[in-house]
Amino acid sequence: MKKIISFVLIAIMALSFSSCGRASEYIGELHVYCFGDYFDPELMYKFEDETGIMVVLDSFDTNEEMYPVIKNGTADYDLICCSEYMISQLIAEDLIQKVNKENIPNLKYIDEKNLKMLESIDEGNQYAVPHTWGTYGILYNTDHIKKGEITSWKDLWNEKYSNQIIMLDSLRDAMMIPLKILGCSENTLSEEEVSKATDLLISQKPLVYKYANDATRDLMIGDAADIAVITSGEVLYVQDCNDHMNYVIPKEGTEVWSDCWAITKSTKNKEYAEKFINFMLRPENALANFEYLTYAIPNTGMYSMMDKEYLNNEVLFPSDETLERCETLVTLDADTRKMYSRYWKKFKAI
């Protein structure tokens, strides 16, 4: 409800600004392409007030939806926000460019631990600037499932939860789950392993209530299902609305992810993009984003402003021991991507 009210107020503000002729005062435009509802929209207007740069925002649901738009140049974007494995693909295909760190002094606030996580896909942290990070795990309703009963990804194949399970509808993230069950890397290059993982996903289909991404949190809040695969960033929001929800990272380990800002190679407004990144990294703005999103934001300047209860919350900030069981997605070569896509289509077709 808070977000709905926020959007209504912002829409009214936008109309008011337009009617007052404020747009004529802008010095230029910054075109941003981002996951939907992924930063506090009030910050957009704050940035415009401070800089005179108008933000034109478009959104997408998955990395795979975003990629062809950037690859084919079907729209002109200056700044994008996407996941780490897609960042490495965009680097390899020369579709994004290095940031000028001198223009982003607030990079000093990024947590070193998160920069190290990105080294495998962005050596020297030259292209990607972390926005949010987290894990995937299992969220379940303790009114219907005893606390501590869910410990493994295998539990999602238990017939006792039939028609009460929500699974991910995203190729790499969804495939990670059966690969972990099989004891394989989520970045495997083995067609045999991907084939076995696909068979597992197919065998689970009769038990699944729904495949979803962004809709999962609302479905769980509304008691539409008892158990779901969800990103850690949604957990606090769900628990705030329904306090009978518990989140667990399965014993087999999981995916740890980072969503990052990156500047397109084709931008004509690199300076504007870097101003926006620097603005978002300002500690009070990072805090505003955290309070809006409830996603972990790796900003050390923000940490001192946060309630200790959040800093000690392992949903947001997993322990080093937990992170040792996690793995980061990396970009696969073109042939392997086609192979994954072929098996994903097989799964979807059944």
Secondary structure, DSSP 8 states (H G I E B T S, - for coil): -HHHHHHHHHHHHHHHHHHTTGGGG-SEEEEEEEETT-S-HHHHHHHHHHH-EEEEEEEESSHHHHHHHHHHTSS--SEEEEEHHHHHHHHHTT-EE---GGG-GGGGGB-HHHHHHHTTTSTTS-S-EEEEEEEEEEEEETTTS-TT---SGGGGG-GGGTT-EEEE--HHHHHHHHHHHTT--TT---HHHHHHHHHHHHHHGGGEEEEESTTHHHHHHTTS-SEEEEEGGGHHHHHHH-TTEEEE--TT-EEEEEEEEEEETT-S-HHHHHHHHHHHHSHHHHHHHHHHH--B--BHHHHTTS-HHHHT-TTTS--HHHHTTEE------HHHHHHHHHHHHHHHH-
